[in-house]
Each structure stands twice: as C-alpha cells, then as structure tokens.
Amino acid sequence: MASYDPLDIVDWRRRVFAIYAAVRADPDPESAHSRWREERDELFAHHPASPVPLEERQGFRGLDVAPYDQAWRFEVELRPSEPTPWEVQTGTDGVVPFVQLGTVSLPGVGDLSVWRLTSYAGGVFVPMHDGGCGKPGGGYGGGRYLLDTVKGADLGSNGDQLVVDLNFAYAPSCAYDPAWACPLPPPGNRVQTVVPVGELHTRTTAGVKAV
C-alpha cells in the first residue's frame, strides 16, 4: 500500500463520516444517493488519501454507479446468531478479528451475515458478493461492502430495523490498488442473486478496471 500522510487519512475518514451523516439525515434516499455519488467522486479524484493510484488520478472520470432503484432498499430485522468468529489475515493490518452479530434477510436477495469488529473501535461490517460480481455489468469481482461503520459507512436504522440499501454498495480499496488489503465476503455473505445497483466495476478508467 502506498504511503499516506496520517492527517490525510484522518481527513478522508472525517469526510466519509460527513457524507454518510448527510445520507442518514436526508428523508429522500434517491437524493441522498445522488449526493453520495457526487461527493465520493470528488474524494476519489482529488483527495490525497484516495485509493486511486496517484499516477492514474488525472484520467479519473468518476466511479461507475448505477442509477438509484428503490426496490433494492431494505429495512430489516437483525436476527441474533451464534457468535461465530471470523479472522482475516492481511498483509498490512495483521489479523483483523470479527464475530458474527446476527443475520439479515433481504427479500429476493438472500441472507447476509452481520459482523462486529472485535478489535479497537469496534464497528458493524456487512460485505456482499452477489451473483453479478466479476461479470459484465456487475460489481467488483472480490465483492462489495454495504456497511462498515468503523470507517463511516453507516446507513442507520429505523427503530429496530437496520437500513441495508444495496444502492450504496461500494467496492473496497483493493479494487483500485491491489496493494491495499481488504476483508472479502466469507460464505455467509455470498448470494446468487445478481444485484445490478450500487458501484459497478465494468468499465476501464483510472482505478476502475473490469475483473
């Protein structure tokens, strides 16, 4: 992974948290999604902590994100599950430990495991590998992230219902630069359904290469 100024990383995180705070505050999910797209494009194109390699940023023309489709937004109950551990070995961060917090069922999509990061700062993590990942018109071949609250990607909740909006699915940093180490979806986060919304990975631009 490229070397980044620690304060640039802090600023990147601060901006991501602010983007998702605005998403949660907007009563119109489609409007919130439009802002999410625009502000992420700005970050990826110009921020010094962007995962897009520096030499590729000049040609960057934005992330490939599908138009918003309300049918892929869910507010679902988190069903408790056995606290199954999951440890991810990375080259940059050592072993990243998770434990399963529960499961959510998305109608027409399938079940996804919800994980809790058990190391410093905690957080809820929901990755997803759907049937379109790595195929033309689909997401990044390694999978996408739906929630990663320790890094700001938090769509909120409505009472006891967790908001899981697949329009906000995004590729991890390793999709742009293989020097990054990213936890990829385990078996409980793989579904056969093709999810055609969210950030796609189908065209070759700076930092966005088809798998």
Z-matrix of the N, CA and C atoms (Angstrom, degrees):
N
C 1 1.465
C 2 1.519 1 109.29
N 3 1.324 2 116.00 1 139.05
C 4 1.450 3 120.40 2 178.66
C 5 1.514 4 110.59 3 -60.88
N 6 1.331 5 115.03 4 156.30
C 7 1.456 6 120.08 5 179.13
C 8 1.527 7 109.21 6 -83.54
N 9 1.328 8 116.29 7 130.79
C 10 1.457 9 121.36 8 -179.86
C 11 1.528 10 109.28 9 -122.38
N 12 1.322 11 115.15 10 147.72
C 13 1.456 12 120.91 11 173.44
C 14 1.532 13 107.50 12 -65.92
N 15 1.341 14 117.65 13 128.82
C 16 1.470 15 119.59 14 -179.37
C 17 1.521 16 113.68 15 -55.71
N 18 1.336 17 117.71 16 -34.35
C 19 1.451 18 119.82 17 179.90
C 20 1.530 19 111.67 18 -71.56
N 21 1.331 20 116.42 19 -28.12
C 22 1.461 21 119.60 20 174.26
C 23 1.525 22 110.28 21 -66.95
N 24 1.329 23 116.34 22 -39.51
C 25 1.469 24 120.35 23 177.05
C 26 1.523 25 110.01 24 -63.07
N 27 1.334 26 116.01 25 -42.90
C 28 1.462 27 120.39 26 177.98
C 29 1.524 28 110.24 27 -58.77
N 30 1.327 29 116.68 28 -45.02
C 31 1.459 30 120.21 29 -178.52
C 32 1.528 31 111.02 30 -66.82
N 33 1.324 32 117.28 31 -39.02
C 34 1.468 33 120.95 32 176.63
C 35 1.528 34 110.20 33 -58.44
N 36 1.320 35 115.92 34 -49.09
C 37 1.465 36 119.95 35 179.96
C 38 1.527 37 110.63 36 -61.39
N 39 1.310 38 116.57 37 -43.22
C 40 1.459 39 120.51 38 -179.69
C 41 1.532 40 110.14 39 -58.41
N 42 1.312 41 116.29 40 -42.60
C 43 1.465 42 120.62 41 -178.91
C 44 1.526 43 111.55 42 -68.94
N 45 1.318 44 117.17 43 -39.38
C 46 1.464 45 119.94 44 178.30
C 47 1.527 46 110.12 45 -64.48
N 48 1.324 47 116.78 46 -44.15
C 49 1.463 48 119.82 47 176.79
C 50 1.536 49 110.53 48 -57.95
N 51 1.339 50 117.07 49 -40.79
C 52 1.459 51 120.80 50 -179.32
C 53 1.528 52 111.36 51 -66.72
N 54 1.326 53 117.14 52 -38.66
C 55 1.468 54 120.61 53 178.21
C 56 1.521 55 110.17 54 -60.56
N 57 1.324 56 116.77 55 -47.22
C 58 1.463 57 119.59 56 -177.62
C 59 1.524 58 112.06 57 -72.47
N 60 1.321 59 117.56 58 -29.67
C 61 1.465 60 119.41 59 174.37
C 62 1.528 61 110.29 60 -62.89
N 63 1.337 62 115.85 61 -40.12
C 64 1.463 63 120.18 62 177.48
C 65 1.525 64 110.94 63 -67.62
N 66 1.320 65 117.44 64 -37.17
C 67 1.464 66 121.61 65 177.11
C 68 1.527 67 110.12 66 -60.59
N 69 1.324 68 116.61 67 -47.18
C 70 1.467 69 120.26 68 -178.57
C 71 1.524 70 112.08 69 -66.06
N 72 1.337 71 116.56 70 -30.49
C 73 1.463 72 120.60 71 -176.65
C 74 1.527 73 112.74 72 -80.76
N 75 1.320 74 117.50 73 -17.96
C 76 1.463 75 121.33 74 -176.06
C 77 1.527 76 109.49 75 -84.45
N 78 1.329 77 119.05 76 121.36
C 79 1.466 78 120.81 77 -179.10
C 80 1.520 79 113.22 78 -71.48
N 81 1.328 80 117.33 79 -12.31
C 82 1.462 81 121.89 80 -179.59
C 83 1.527 82 108.93 81 -106.45
N 84 1.353 83 118.91 82 104.86
C 85 1.472 84 120.58 83 -177.38
C 86 1.525 85 113.40 84 -58.46
N 87 1.336 86 117.53 85 -34.55
C 88 1.466 87 119.27 86 -178.98
C 89 1.524 88 111.26 87 -68.16
N 90 1.337 89 116.49 88 -40.97
C 91 1.455 90 120.96 89 175.75
C 92 1.532 91 110.66 90 -63.42
N 93 1.334 92 116.53 91 -42.20
C 94 1.461 93 121.26 92 178.63
C 95 1.526 94 110.68 93 -62.36
N 96 1.319 95 116.14 94 -39.28
C 97 1.462 96 121.15 95 179.68
C 98 1.529 97 110.87 96 -64.82
N 99 1.313 98 117.03 97 -40.35
C 100 1.462 99 120.78 98 178.39
C 101 1.525 100 110.90 99 -61.47
N 102 1.315 101 116.38 100 -43.24
C 103 1.463 102 119.95 101 177.94
C 104 1.521 103 110.64 102 -65.15
N 105 1.324 104 116.57 103 -41.76
C 106 1.470 105 121.68 104 178.11
C 107 1.514 106 110.60 105 -57.29
N 108 1.325 107 117.93 106 -44.48
C 109 1.465 108 122.14 107 179.41
C 110 1.525 109 110.69 108 -62.14
N 111 1.325 110 115.89 109 -50.37
C 112 1.465 111 120.40 110 -175.27
C 113 1.519 112 112.01 111 -63.19
N 114 1.316 113 117.06 112 -44.73
C 115 1.463 114 119.39 113 -175.72
C 116 1.526 115 111.76 114 -73.99
N 117 1.333 116 117.65 115 -32.60
C 118 1.466 117 118.89 116 175.02
C 119 1.526 118 110.91 117 -68.14
N 120 1.326 119 117.63 118 -39.19
C 121 1.464 120 120.19 119 176.05
C 122 1.523 121 110.94 120 -58.23
N 123 1.324 122 115.70 121 -42.85
C 124 1.460 123 120.32 122 179.44
C 125 1.527 124 110.69 123 -62.82
N 126 1.317 125 117.52 124 -44.51
C 127 1.459 126 121.20 125 178.93
C 128 1.529 127 111.51 126 -61.89
N 129 1.320 128 116.13 127 -49.03
C 130 1.458 129 120.01 128 -176.20
C 131 1.524 130 112.12 129 -65.28
N 132 1.320 131 116.16 130 -32.56
C 133 1.463 132 119.51 131 -177.81
C 134 1.517 133 113.13 132 -78.89
N 135 1.340 134 117.39 133 -34.79
C 136 1.467 135 119.06 134 -167.28
C 137 1.521 136 116.23 135 -125.94
N 138 1.315 137 118.94 136 -18.06
C 139 1.461 138 118.54 137 -174.64
C 140 1.530 139 110.72 138 -74.92
N 141 1.338 140 118.54 139 138.52
C 142 1.475 141 120.70 140 -179.16
C 143 1.524 142 113.86 141 -63.18
N 144 1.330 143 119.08 142 -18.71
C 145 1.463 144 121.27 143 178.42
C 146 1.529 145 112.13 144 -98.77
N 147 1.318 146 117.66 145 12.71
C 148 1.463 147 120.90 146 178.32
C 149 1.529 148 110.66 147 -58.78
N 150 1.347 149 118.02 148 139.51
C 151 1.465 150 119.55 149 176.26
C 152 1.531 151 113.20 150 -72.92
N 153 1.332 152 118.00 151 -12.34
C 154 1.459 153 120.32 152 175.18
C 155 1.529 154 108.19 153 -68.47
N 156 1.332 155 118.88 154 124.18
C 157 1.465 156 120.26 155 -179.53
C 158 1.525 157 112.23 156 -52.71
N 159 1.317 158 115.63 157 141.67
C 160 1.465 159 121.65 158 -173.58
C 161 1.520 160 111.90 159 -54.41
N 162 1.332 161 116.39 160 -40.49
C 163 1.463 162 119.19 161 -176.05
C 164 1.529 163 112.76 162 -70.86
N 165 1.318 164 117.76 163 -11.63
C 166 1.460 165 121.49 164 -179.17
C 167 1.522 166 113.67 165 -103.05
N 168 1.319 167 117.25 166 -7.65
C 169 1.467 168 119.04 167 -172.30
C 170 1.523 169 113.49 168 -69.23
N 171 1.322 170 117.46 169 -29.34
C 172 1.450 171 119.50 170 -177.73
C 173 1.531 172 110.85 171 -62.37
N 174 1.323 173 116.86 172 -33.64
C 175 1.458 174 120.20 173 -179.96
C 176 1.511 175 114.18 174 -92.99
N 177 1.320 176 117.45 175 5.77
C 178 1.465 177 121.12 176 -176.53
C 179 1.521 178 109.96 177 -70.13
N 180 1.336 179 116.33 178 129.75
C 181 1.469 180 120.80 179 -177.29
C 182 1.531 181 112.25 180 -120.24
N 183 1.297 182 116.91 181 19.35
C 184 1.455 183 119.79 182 177.97
C 185 1.511 184 113.16 183 104.44
N 186 1.323 185 115.38 184 156.26
C 187 1.455 186 122.12 185 178.93
C 188 1.521 187 110.09 186 -78.84
N 189 1.315 188 115.94 187 149.63
C 190 1.454 189 121.45 188 -178.70
C 191 1.532 190 108.64 189 -88.57
N 192 1.310 191 116.23 190 98.81
C 193 1.464 192 122.23 191 -176.82
C 194 1.528 193 109.02 192 -119.19
N 195 1.332 194 116.59 193 130.61
C 196 1.457 195 121.45 194 -179.39
C 197 1.529 196 111.15 195 -70.16
N 198 1.334 197 117.94 196 153.83
C 199 1.467 198 120.59 197 175.03
C 200 1.527 199 110.90 198 -59.10
N 201 1.319 200 114.95 199 152.33
C 202 1.456 201 119.93 200 -177.77
C 203 1.526 202 110.91 201 -66.49
N 204 1.335 203 115.29 202 138.81
C 205 1.468 204 121.94 203 177.97
C 206 1.522 205 107.90 204 -136.24
N 207 1.329 206 116.24 205 110.23
C 208 1.456 207 122.96 206 -175.98
C 209 1.525 208 112.44 207 -56.38
N 210 1.322 209 117.89 208 -25.51
C 211 1.464 210 121.15 209 -176.66
C 212 1.526 211 112.72 210 -63.85
N 213 1.333 212 116.93 211 -17.78
C 214 1.464 213 120.54 212 -176.84
C 215 1.525 214 112.19 213 -102.29
N 216 1.326 215 116.34 214 14.06
C 217 1.472 216 120.61 215 175.75
C 218 1.531 217 108.19 216 -100.65
N 219 1.338 218 116.04 217 132.76
C 220 1.460 219 121.00 218 -178.11
C 221 1.524 220 110.43 219 -131.55
N 222 1.324 221 115.29 220 144.80
C 223 1.460 222 122.22 221 167.60
C 224 1.516 223 105.25 222 -120.85
N 225 1.324 224 116.79 223 110.23
C 226 1.462 225 120.97 224 -166.69
C 227 1.525 226 111.40 225 -131.96
N 228 1.310 227 114.31 226 155.03
C 229 1.457 228 121.28 227 177.92
C 230 1.528 229 110.19 228 -76.72
N 231 1.309 230 115.57 229 138.18
C 232 1.453 231 120.80 230 172.96
C 233 1.518 232 107.92 231 -87.98
N 234 1.321 233 116.61 232 110.93
C 235 1.453 234 121.50 233 179.67
C 236 1.526 235 109.38 234 -87.29
N 237 1.327 236 118.73 235 124.54
C 238 1.472 237 120.97 236 179.82
C 239 1.525 238 110.95 237 -60.33
N 240 1.317 239 115.89 238 152.08
C 241 1.461 240 121.43 239 179.08
C 242 1.521 241 109.33 240 -141.74
N 243 1.296 242 116.03 241 172.34
C 244 1.458 243 120.04 242 174.30
C 245 1.527 244 109.37 243 -61.03
N 246 1.333 245 118.17 244 138.53
C 247 1.470 246 120.79 245 -177.09
C 248 1.525 247 112.27 246 -74.70
N 249 1.317 248 115.72 247 66.60
C 250 1.465 249 121.57 248 -178.46
C 251 1.524 250 110.48 249 -69.81
N 252 1.322 251 118.46 250 129.16
C 253 1.471 252 120.06 251 179.16
C 254 1.530 253 111.99 252 -79.78
N 255 1.298 254 115.54 253 152.59
C 256 1.468 255 123.23 254 174.78
C 257 1.516 256 106.92 255 -143.89
N 258 1.319 257 116.47 256 120.45
C 259 1.461 258 120.99 257 -179.85
C 260 1.520 259 109.12 258 -115.24
N 261 1.323 260 114.96 259 132.12
C 262 1.456 261 121.35 260 -178.17
C 263 1.521 262 108.71 261 -112.51
N 264 1.314 263 115.97 262 120.36
C 265 1.460 264 121.26 263 178.37
C 266 1.522 265 108.84 264 -86.49
N 267 1.323 266 117.43 265 121.66
C 268 1.457 267 121.42 266 178.16
C 269 1.519 268 109.52 267 -121.16
N 270 1.313 269 114.64 268 156.61
C 271 1.451 270 118.81 269 179.50
C 272 1.508 271 113.24 270 -80.53
N 273 1.334 272 117.13 271 -18.09
C 274 1.457 273 120.24 272 -175.10
C 275 1.526 274 113.16 273 -108.15
N 276 1.341 275 117.34 274 -31.88
C 277 1.460 276 120.81 275 -174.74
C 278 1.524 277 113.16 276 -115.13
N 279 1.330 278 117.94 277 12.08
C 280 1.453 279 120.22 278 -177.88
C 281 1.518 280 110.94 279 68.74
N 282 1.321 281 116.19 280 -144.93
C 283 1.465 282 121.16 281 179.55
C 284 1.525 283 108.95 282 -88.88
N 285 1.333 284 116.02 283 124.86
C 286 1.463 285 121.63 284 177.90
C 287 1.524 286 107.45 285 -103.01
N 288 1.346 287 118.15 286 115.36
C 289 1.468 288 121.02 287 -174.63
C 290 1.524 289 113.37 288 -95.07
N 291 1.323 290 115.56 289 134.77
C 292 1.456 291 122.57 290 174.28
C 293 1.522 292 108.70 291 -127.83
N 294 1.333 293 115.97 292 160.70
C 295 1.453 294 121.41 293 169.98
C 296 1.528 295 106.59 294 -137.27
N 297 1.329 296 116.99 295 141.43
C 298 1.456 297 119.41 296 -177.00
C 299 1.523 298 110.41 297 -69.98
N 300 1.333 299 114.52 298 126.72
C 301 1.453 300 121.59 299 -179.57
C 302 1.524 301 111.05 300 -90.71
N 303 1.317 302 116.02 301 -32.98
C 304 1.457 303 120.65 302 -178.42
C 305 1.509 304 110.57 303 173.65
N 306 1.338 305 114.75 304 -163.03
C 307 1.455 306 122.28 305 -178.53
C 308 1.520 307 109.05 306 -138.54
N 309 1.328 308 116.27 307 143.75
C 310 1.462 309 121.09 308 171.67
C 311 1.525 310 108.07 309 -118.35
N 312 1.329 311 115.25 310 143.22
C 313 1.456 312 121.30 311 177.79
C 314 1.518 313 108.67 312 -108.94
N 315 1.325 314 116.83 313 120.01
C 316 1.455 315 122.06 314 -179.80
C 317 1.521 316 108.34 315 -103.34
N 318 1.326 317 118.83 316 113.53
C 319 1.463 318 121.64 317 -177.55
C 320 1.531 319 112.23 318 -54.36
N 321 1.318 320 115.87 319 128.87
C 322 1.452 321 121.01 320 179.45
C 323 1.511 322 114.33 321 80.58
N 324 1.325 323 117.03 322 -4.97
C 325 1.475 324 121.27 323 -179.16
C 326 1.524 325 110.42 324 -115.45
N 327 1.337 326 116.52 325 -57.33
C 328 1.456 327 121.04 326 -178.93
C 329 1.511 328 111.43 327 137.39
N 330 1.306 329 116.28 328 -172.69
C 331 1.461 330 122.92 329 -179.48
C 332 1.519 331 110.63 330 -91.72
N 333 1.343 332 115.14 331 143.08
C 334 1.460 333 121.37 332 176.03
C 335 1.523 334 108.97 333 -130.27
N 336 1.315 335 116.01 334 135.30
C 337 1.461 336 120.70 335 175.03
C 338 1.521 337 110.14 336 -74.86
N 339 1.317 338 115.50 337 141.91
C 340 1.467 339 122.60 338 176.33
C 341 1.520 340 106.65 339 -110.25
N 342 1.323 341 116.20 340 125.96
C 343 1.460 342 121.67 341 -173.35
C 344 1.518 343 111.22 342 -111.86
N 345 1.320 344 114.78 343 148.64
C 346 1.469 345 121.71 344 173.96
C 347 1.519 346 108.68 345 -113.06
N 348 1.315 347 115.91 346 125.52
C 349 1.456 348 121.12 347 175.32
C 350 1.520 349 108.42 348 -71.51
N 351 1.323 350 117.19 349 123.40
C 352 1.470 351 119.85 350 -173.57
C 353 1.516 352 113.79 351 -96.91
N 354 1.330 353 117.58 352 -2.99
C 355 1.457 354 119.36 353 177.50
C 356 1.522 355 109.59 354 -89.31
N 357 1.297 356 117.51 355 -170.63
C 358 1.459 357 123.68 356 -174.70
C 359 1.532 358 111.49 357 -51.14
N 360 1.293 359 116.95 358 133.57
C 361 1.469 360 127.59 359 176.06
C 362 1.514 361 113.47 360 86.53
N 363 1.326 362 118.55 361 -16.58
C 364 1.459 363 120.05 362 176.65
C 365 1.514 364 112.35 363 61.47
N 366 1.324 365 116.32 364 -152.93
C 367 1.458 366 120.21 365 179.06
C 368 1.507 367 112.09 366 123.68
N 369 1.328 368 116.41 367 156.26
C 370 1.459 369 123.79 368 177.55
C 371 1.516 370 108.31 369 -106.22
N 372 1.332 371 115.25 370 136.65
C 373 1.464 372 121.46 371 -173.42
C 374 1.519 373 109.40 372 -133.12
N 375 1.344 374 116.33 373 125.39
C 376 1.466 375 121.49 374 176.31
C 377 1.525 376 109.11 375 -132.28
N 378 1.326 377 117.13 376 98.97
C 379 1.461 378 120.11 377 172.65
C 380 1.525 379 109.52 378 -89.12
N 381 1.332 380 116.80 379 168.49
C 382 1.460 381 120.03 380 178.47
C 383 1.524 382 110.35 381 -152.95
N 384 1.316 383 115.41 382 134.27
C 385 1.465 384 121.49 383 169.82
C 386 1.519 385 105.92 384 -119.34
N 387 1.337 386 116.31 385 110.10
C 388 1.459 387 119.58 386 -177.94
C 389 1.526 388 110.24 387 -101.94
N 390 1.332 389 115.16 388 176.86
C 391 1.456 390 120.24 389 -174.28
C 392 1.504 391 115.12 390 -65.85
N 393 1.334 392 118.00 391 -13.52
C 394 1.458 393 120.29 392 179.31
C 395 1.510 394 114.36 393 -96.01
N 396 1.324 395 117.79 394 -8.37
C 397 1.468 396 120.52 395 -176.66
C 398 1.534 397 110.85 396 -61.96
N 399 1.309 398 115.97 397 129.51
C 400 1.458 399 121.27 398 178.69
C 401 1.511 400 114.04 399 83.09
N 402 1.338 401 116.74 400 1.20
C 403 1.464 402 120.71 401 -179.92
C 404 1.529 403 109.91 402 -112.57
N 405 1.339 404 117.64 403 159.70
C 406 1.465 405 119.16 404 178.75
C 407 1.533 406 111.45 405 -55.25
N 408 1.316 407 115.99 406 130.53
C 409 1.450 408 121.31 407 -179.50
C 410 1.508 409 114.44 408 84.38
N 411 1.331 410 117.44 409 2.61
C 412 1.459 411 121.57 410 -176.43
C 413 1.503 412 113.66 411 -110.25
N 414 1.322 413 115.03 412 -171.78
C 415 1.458 414 121.88 413 -179.01
C 416 1.520 415 112.37 414 -83.44
N 417 1.317 416 114.90 415 179.86
C 418 1.466 417 122.49 416 178.30
C 419 1.524 418 110.26 417 -54.05
N 420 1.325 419 116.40 418 138.45
C 421 1.458 420 121.18 419 -174.74
C 422 1.515 421 115.00 420 -60.19
N 423 1.307 422 117.55 421 -26.38
C 424 1.457 423 120.37 422 179.17
C 425 1.507 424 113.92 423 -83.84
N 426 1.335 425 117.07 424 -8.96
C 427 1.456 426 121.15 425 -178.01
C 428 1.519 427 111.48 426 112.37
N 429 1.321 428 115.04 427 175.53
C 430 1.464 429 121.34 428 -178.45
C 431 1.523 430 109.59 429 -131.97
N 432 1.325 431 115.51 430 167.34
C 433 1.455 432 121.52 431 177.37
C 434 1.529 433 109.06 432 -108.82
N 435 1.333 434 115.70 433 139.82
C 436 1.462 435 121.78 434 174.16
C 437 1.519 436 110.91 435 -102.06
N 438 1.331 437 115.96 436 -45.76
C 439 1.460 438 122.51 437 178.52
C 440 1.521 439 108.60 438 -134.82
N 441 1.314 440 116.10 439 140.87
C 442 1.463 441 122.79 440 172.69
C 443 1.527 442 105.71 441 -155.61
N 444 1.320 443 114.77 442 76.71
C 445 1.459 444 119.92 443 -166.55
C 446 1.518 445 114.11 444 -65.65
N 447 1.323 446 118.17 445 -26.79
C 448 1.460 447 119.26 446 179.47
C 449 1.528 448 110.75 447 -65.78
N 450 1.342 449 116.68 448 -20.68
C 451 1.464 450 121.29 449 177.66
C 452 1.520 451 112.14 450 -109.51
N 453 1.335 452 115.77 451 12.70
C 454 1.456 453 119.69 452 172.53
C 455 1.508 454 115.77 453 101.26
N 456 1.338 455 118.89 454 -16.33
C 457 1.465 456 121.63 455 -176.51
C 458 1.522 457 109.83 456 -77.82
N 459 1.332 458 115.27 457 87.25
C 460 1.458 459 122.62 458 -172.40
C 461 1.520 460 108.45 459 -137.23
N 462 1.338 461 117.14 460 113.16
C 463 1.460 462 121.65 461 -178.23
C 464 1.518 463 112.42 462 -90.44
N 465 1.323 464 117.54 463 -3.37
C 466 1.451 465 121.52 464 173.38
C 467 1.517 466 113.43 465 87.53
N 468 1.331 467 114.91 466 -163.34
C 469 1.457 468 121.42 467 -177.97
C 470 1.518 469 108.83 468 -149.51
N 471 1.312 470 114.98 469 164.54
C 472 1.455 471 121.92 470 177.02
C 473 1.522 472 106.92 471 -127.89
N 474 1.330 473 116.71 472 96.96
C 475 1.454 474 119.95 473 -172.07
C 476 1.511 475 109.52 474 66.70
N 477 1.329 476 116.01 475 -123.56
C 478 1.459 477 119.70 476 178.41
C 479 1.522 478 111.72 477 -97.32
N 480 1.339 479 116.29 478 14.18
C 481 1.461 480 121.24 479 179.82
C 482 1.533 481 109.60 480 -101.62
N 483 1.320 482 116.17 481 129.16
C 484 1.458 483 121.74 482 177.86
C 485 1.526 484 109.26 483 -85.81
N 486 1.331 485 116.74 484 132.03
C 487 1.459 486 120.43 485 177.21
C 488 1.526 487 109.15 486 -82.34
N 489 1.327 488 115.41 487 119.31
C 490 1.463 489 122.02 488 176.24
C 491 1.527 490 105.91 489 -126.28
N 492 1.317 491 116.42 490 98.11
C 493 1.456 492 122.35 491 -176.62
C 494 1.522 493 108.45 492 -108.37
N 495 1.336 494 116.37 493 109.21
C 496 1.459 495 120.76 494 -174.71
C 497 1.522 496 112.71 495 -69.90
N 498 1.327 497 117.51 496 -13.52
C 499 1.464 498 119.98 497 174.08
C 500 1.528 499 111.65 498 -64.37
N 501 1.327 500 116.80 499 -20.15
C 502 1.464 501 121.75 500 -179.56
C 503 1.529 502 112.29 501 -98.90
N 504 1.334 503 117.31 502 10.79
C 505 1.469 504 119.88 503 176.00
C 506 1.532 505 108.94 504 -61.52
N 507 1.320 506 116.70 505 136.38
C 508 1.467 507 119.74 506 -176.97
C 509 1.519 508 110.61 507 -139.48
N 510 1.317 509 115.02 508 155.25
C 511 1.463 510 121.09 509 -179.50
C 512 1.518 511 110.85 510 -78.81
N 513 1.338 512 117.61 511 142.50
C 514 1.475 513 120.03 512 176.34
C 515 1.524 514 110.78 513 -71.25
N 516 1.316 515 115.58 514 167.80
C 517 1.464 516 121.07 515 -175.34
C 518 1.526 517 113.11 516 -59.06
N 519 1.343 518 116.92 517 -30.47
C 520 1.459 519 119.20 518 -178.24
C 521 1.523 520 112.27 519 -68.44
N 522 1.335 521 118.25 520 -10.77
C 523 1.462 522 121.13 521 175.81
C 524 1.523 523 111.18 522 -70.15
N 525 1.345 524 116.87 523 -24.03
C 526 1.456 525 121.73 524 -176.78
C 527 1.523 526 111.76 525 -99.91
N 528 1.312 527 115.53 526 -32.06
C 529 1.464 528 120.50 527 -178.06
C 530 1.525 529 107.65 528 -147.52
N 531 1.353 530 118.48 529 114.42
C 532 1.463 531 120.78 530 -176.69
C 533 1.519 532 114.08 531 -65.58
N 534 1.321 533 117.69 532 -7.02
C 535 1.458 534 119.97 533 176.59
C 536 1.529 535 111.27 534 -70.27
N 537 1.343 536 117.19 535 -19.90
C 538 1.460 537 120.42 536 176.56
C 539 1.521 538 109.94 537 -78.20
N 540 1.312 539 116.64 538 147.10
C 541 1.466 540 122.36 539 176.73
C 542 1.523 541 108.49 540 -108.66
N 543 1.340 542 116.72 541 121.34
C 544 1.469 543 120.70 542 -175.16
C 545 1.526 544 110.19 543 -129.31
N 546 1.327 545 117.98 544 133.30
C 547 1.474 546 119.74 545 172.64
C 548 1.534 547 109.90 546 -64.15
N 549 1.310 548 117.52 547 126.44
C 550 1.459 549 121.68 548 179.65
C 551 1.523 550 110.23 549 -102.75
N 552 1.317 551 118.20 550 156.06
C 553 1.471 552 122.01 551 -171.41
C 554 1.524 553 113.23 552 -57.51
N 555 1.340 554 117.46 553 127.60
C 556 1.467 555 121.57 554 174.55
C 557 1.530 556 109.76 555 -78.49
N 558 1.326 557 119.20 556 178.22
C 559 1.472 558 121.30 557 -176.28
C 560 1.524 559 114.72 558 -52.80
N 561 1.330 560 118.84 559 -37.89
C 562 1.457 561 121.27 560 -178.49
C 563 1.517 562 114.26 561 -72.15
N 564 1.325 563 116.38 562 -2.13
C 565 1.462 564 120.88 563 179.29
C 566 1.526 565 111.76 564 -121.35
N 567 1.335 566 114.24 565 26.39
C 568 1.463 567 120.59 566 177.76
C 569 1.523 568 109.31 567 -117.78
N 570 1.322 569 115.33 568 127.70
C 571 1.461 570 121.06 569 179.27
C 572 1.524 571 108.95 570 -126.82
N 573 1.329 572 116.00 571 154.52
C 574 1.464 573 121.14 572 -179.15
C 575 1.521 574 112.59 573 -83.35
N 576 1.321 575 117.01 574 -23.18
C 577 1.460 576 121.17 575 -178.39
C 578 1.526 577 111.26 576 -61.07
N 579 1.318 578 116.72 577 135.99
C 580 1.462 579 121.08 578 173.94
C 581 1.524 580 108.64 579 -80.57
N 582 1.316 581 116.55 580 124.00
C 583 1.471 582 122.37 581 179.78
C 584 1.531 583 107.53 582 -106.85
N 585 1.341 584 117.66 583 104.63
C 586 1.464 585 120.86 584 -171.88
C 587 1.522 586 114.69 585 -87.56
N 588 1.332 587 117.49 586 8.26
C 589 1.460 588 120.40 587 -177.97
C 590 1.525 589 109.98 588 -113.12
N 591 1.332 590 115.16 589 175.49
C 592 1.458 591 120.28 590 -176.65
C 593 1.515 592 110.73 591 86.48
N 594 1.325 593 115.45 592 -166.87
C 595 1.463 594 120.83 593 178.94
C 596 1.524 595 109.59 594 -74.29
N 597 1.315 596 115.53 595 124.38
C 598 1.462 597 122.05 596 179.51
C 599 1.523 598 109.36 597 -99.82
N 600 1.320 599 114.67 598 176.45
C 601 1.464 600 118.88 599 -174.70
C 602 1.517 601 108.78 600 -145.97
N 603 1.316 602 115.29 601 55.73
C 604 1.458 603 119.69 602 -167.73
C 605 1.516 604 114.78 603 -114.74
N 606 1.305 605 117.58 604 -9.60
C 607 1.457 606 118.15 605 -179.09
C 608 1.509 607 109.14 606 -125.13
N 609 1.302 608 117.14 607 154.75
C 610 1.454 609 121.56 608 -178.66
C 611 1.526 610 109.12 609 -94.59
N 612 1.322 611 115.13 610 111.15
C 613 1.466 612 122.35 611 171.25
C 614 1.510 613 105.27 612 -133.85
N 615 1.307 614 115.92 613 178.76
C 616 1.464 615 117.51 614 176.86
C 617 1.502 616 109.46 615 -58.40
N 618 1.297 617 116.44 616 120.00
C 619 1.446 618 121.04 617 175.17
C 620 1.517 619 114.69 618 79.90
N 621 1.340 620 118.53 619 -3.32
C 622 1.454 621 120.56 620 -179.84
C 623 1.514 622 107.19 621 -129.02
N 624 1.307 623 116.73 622 97.21
C 625 1.462 624 121.65 623 -173.30
C 626 1.518 625 110.13 624 -119.03
N 627 1.303 626 115.92 625 135.97
C 628 1.458 627 120.46 626 178.01
C 629 1.522 628 110.24 627 -61.77
N 630 1.329 629 116.89 628 144.26
C 631 1.465 630 121.79 629 -179.68
C 632 1.508 631 109.12 630 -95.57
